């Protein structure tokens, strides 16, 4: 359990970090959506780092798709899909990572592993980090660990 003073210090560090970020742009044009996504990834990276999850690479793009963040959680290699919604909850963000998106993430992860063989024997996980930007401008985080299984059918238990 986190001590109240530790929680207050963490909240203060988070609010200082958020104050340095650019305002989240409106999500109408594609440029604004890209900037909004970058801000969400900045927020997510900071939030995860505070939880001792070490970023390895951001915005990996391949011909199959994109992975927002690749990180190390202990010995586990984690592929993150980061979703931001202007809402009071994170459920729509989590549900938006449909099977087709999951398949693109998995294909991109396999490409990463082919280029980075030192990670091929590490345990791997596919997580979703959903961030809700509430009307009062506060943030709500939902970290769904092992959100989906992207291993080939013969590797599933």
Rosetta blueprint (number, residue, H / E / L):
1 X L
2 X L
3 X L
4 X H
5 X H
6 X H
7 X H
8 X H
9 X H
10 X H
11 X H
12 X H
13 X H
14 X H
15 X H
16 X H
17 X H
18 X H
19 X H
20 X H
21 X L
22 X L
23 X L
24 X L
25 X L
26 X L
27 X L
28 X L
29 X L
30 X H
31 X H
32 X H
33 X H
34 X H
35 X H
36 X H
37 X H
38 X H
39 X H
40 X H
41 X H
42 X H
43 X H
44 X H
45 X H
46 X H
47 X H
48 X H
49 X H
50 X L
51 X L
52 X L
53 X L
54 X E
55 X E
56 X E
57 X E
58 X E
59 X E
60 X E
61 X E
62 X L
63 X L
64 X L
65 X L
66 X E
67 X E
68 X E
69 X E
70 X E
71 X E
72 X E
73 X E
74 X L
75 X L
76 X E
77 X E
78 X E
79 X E
80 X E
81 X E
82 X E
83 X E
84 X E
85 X E
86 X L
87 X L
88 X L
89 X L
90 X L
91 X H
92 X H
93 X H
94 X H
95 X H
96 X L
97 X L
98 X L
99 X H
100 X H
101 X H
102 X H
103 X H
104 X H
105 X H
106 X H
107 X H
108 X H
109 X H
110 X H
111 X H
112 X H
113 X H
114 X H
115 X H
116 X L
117 X H
118 X H
119 X H
120 X L
121 X L
122 X L
123 X L
124 X E
125 X E
126 X E
127 X E
128 X E
129 X E
130 X E
131 X E
132 X E
133 X E
134 X L
135 X L
136 X L
137 X L
138 X L
139 X E
140 X E
141 X E
142 X E
143 X E
144 X E
145 X L
146 X L
147 X L
148 X L
149 X L
150 X L
151 X L
152 X L
153 X H
154 X H
155 X H
156 X L
157 X L
